[in-house]
Amino acid sequence: MTSLSNYRVIAKKGVIIDASTSGFLVQIDRKDLVPAELKSNLNLDSLVGQQIVLFLPQMNLDLDGTVNRTSHKGRGHFQIAIEFSRDVPEYWRECLIDLLPAPGEMAAEEKKAK
């Protein structure tokens, strides 16, 4: 996940835990946060309002949007709600939601491959 305002990497990785045609919810572990000031806080509210982009390697796809809210869920787990950018067409959003794997689906596929 990268900030589009200053091209600073926010997190090395995260997991999309929910998605809809308006946006998506990403869970990030503290150890995957890059900036020291984010790692040392229990609050990521400084990200609210920032435009970000994240890359989904499984789909070779970039997603961009604006951070709407953040929350600390305990034990070093954070959730970041991101609203899709306005220029992302509704039809494209609907197709993306249909193509995203269900929770646990990627782990099951990786296990089969081994």
C-alpha positions in Angstrom: 0.0 0.0 0.0 1.4 3.3 -1.1 0.4 6.9 -0.5 -0.2 8.7 -3.8 0.3 12.1 -2.2 4.0 11.5 -1.3 4.7 8.0 -2.9 5.6 6.7 0.6 5.1 3.0 1.2 2.6 2.6 4.0 2.5 -1.2 4.4 4.4 -4.1 2.8 1.3 -6.3 2.8 -2.3 -6.6 4.0 -5.4 -8.7 3.5 -8.6 -7.6 1.9 -11.2 -8.8 4.4 -14.3 -7.2 2.9 -15.2 -5.6 -0.4 -18.2 -4.0 -2.0 -18.8 -1.8 -5.1 -18.0 1.3 -3.0 -14.7 0.2 -1.5 -12.8 -2.4 0.5 -11.6 -3.1 4.0 -7.9 -4.1 4.5 -6.4 -5.6 7.6 -2.7 -4.9 8.2 -0.4 -6.2 10.9 1.8 -3.7 12.8 4.9 -5.6 11.6 3.9 -4.9 8.0 3.7 -1.1 8.5 6.7 0.7 7.0 6.8 4.3 8.5 8.1 4.2 12.1 5.6 6.8 13.2 2.7 4.5 12.2 4.3 1.4 13.8 4.7 3.3 17.1 1.0 4.4 17.3 -2.2 2.6 18.2 -4.0 4.9 15.7 -3.6 5.3 12.0 -5.9 8.3 11.7 -3.2 10.3 10.0 -4.0 8.2 6.9 -7.7 9.3 6.7 -8.3 11.4 3.6 -5.1 10.2 1.9 -5.3 8.8 -1.6 -3.6 5.4 -1.8 -2.9 2.6 -4.2 -2.3 -1.1 -3.5 -1.2 -3.9 -5.7 -3.0 -7.3 -5.8 -0.3 -9.7 -7.0 -2.7 -12.6 -7.4 -4.7 -10.6 -10.0 -1.8 -8.4 -11.3 -4.0 -5.4 -10.5 -3.7 -2.0 -8.8 -6.5 -0.6 -6.7 -6.7 3.0 -5.7 -8.9 5.0 -3.5 -9.2 7.3 -0.5 -8.8 6.1 3.2 -12.2 6.7 4.9 -11.4 5.4 8.4 -9.0 3.3 10.3 -9.2 1.3 13.5 -6.9 -0.7 15.8 -8.5 -4.1 16.4 -6.0 -5.1 19.1 -2.9 -7.3 19.2 -1.3 -5.2 16.5 -4.0 -5.6 13.9 -5.3 -2.6 12.1 -8.2 -2.2 9.6 -8.3 0.5 7.0 -11.5 1.3 5.0 -10.8 2.5 1.5 -13.4 4.0 -0.9 -12.7 3.5 -4.6 -11.7 6.5 -6.6 -14.5 8.3 -8.3 -13.0 7.6 -11.7 -13.4 3.8 -11.3 -16.5 2.8 -13.3 -19.3 1.1 -11.4 -19.3 -1.8 -13.9 -15.6 -2.4 -13.3 -16.2 -2.4 -9.5 -18.9 -5.0 -9.8 -16.7 -7.2 -12.0 -13.8 -6.9 -9.5 -16.0 -8.0 -6.6 -17.1 -11.1 -8.6 -13.5 -11.9 -9.3 -12.1 -11.4 -5.8 -11.5 -14.7 -4.0 -13.7 -15.6 -1.1 -12.1 -15.5 2.4 -9.7 -18.5 2.7 -9.9 -19.3 -1.0 -6.4 -18.2 -1.8 -5.0 -20.2 1.2 -6.8 -23.3 0.0 -5.5 -22.9 -3.5 -1.9 -22.4 -2.3 -2.2 -25.5 -0.1 -3.4 -27.6 -3.1 -0.5 -26.4 -5.2 2.0 -27.7 -2.6 
